[in-house]
């Protein structure tokens, strides 16, 4: 069973796997992202997390949606430049042997 997320790209109702989105980000941005490196890319990611935190405290649903998308895109970027397959990581951690035990 594929991990599926739905994002509005060219056709809003077309299912998009995590792997497909991660590849899309790699295809468009990898060279620039790799040259920037992990520390600087992580700072960009954290900036987007901060923007998401602000959006979560607001009432603009369009902005909230955009910030969730930005956080996911920057997470894919970090995974790409660190050679992590996010779909594989999700399957291994959350879909194998009943997933993580306990809760936070």
Buried (B, 14 or more C-beta within 10 A) or exposed (E): EEBEEEBEEEEEEEEBEBBBBBBBBBEEBBEEBBEBEBEEBBEBBEEBBEBBEEBEEEEEEEBBEBBBBBBBBBBBBBBBBEEEBBBEEBBEEEEEEEEEEEEE
